[in-house]
Amino acid sequence: MSTVSSRRERIAADLRAAILDGRYGPGDALPSASELCARYSTSRVTVRRALETLHADGLIDMRQGAVPRVRTEPSVRIAIVAADWRRHRDVGRPGFDATVAEHGIIGRQEILDVQDRVAAPGHIAAELHLDDGDAVVMRLVRMFADEQPVRMARSWFPAGWASGTALTERRRIRGSAARLVEELRGPLATSWIDLKGRNASDKEREILRLARGVTVVHTTTTFEDRYGNPVYVQEEISDASRHSWRFRVEL
């Protein structure tokens, strides 16, 4: 390992440890580049690369002409309670809008894309018990809380029954898409939810305005009817720092 590389890694490791043990708290400014250069007998280039490592890890914010600071806690946090889904549905409100309103937050949704009769991706076809390439309707929505983008949702509906309905129109659906689905297909009875944390893709960072290094939670929910048949699938990408999930399990 070169001397430059070892110094860069040492600077990053020392600052990371200081952040994680609380010596630098949320919003605190880190030492200036001049201070770090003198402390570690190195160049500004090496210091900047060390700071970029911490930025990529989501630990600090870096802005042109400003002192790097420890990343602050987000101002908007949303708790998602699985048991609320039916309650919100029964009063005719989209789940996201109802959830953020209960947190005293103003929510809104923006439709980014709607496609009718597109080929289902392999993993979606499997969830819907379709053959690869079978036609589906896709809706992509971005969700805002107090004007901050916090979640994106891509929903997939079999074209056999969804094509030609309001699901193919680029507009908000009165009472929520789930309510329309139940009007068309009957009551939804079960949902299977898979969650996984991962790094955001470039496109997801762009849509949700995320810094590099911020983790997202990828949620895939398959909704089934009373006979266990899949009706539709919804994939959500959520800023992990702004969400928590709570599930109630009957034992």
Disulfide bonds with the S-S distance in Angstrom:
none
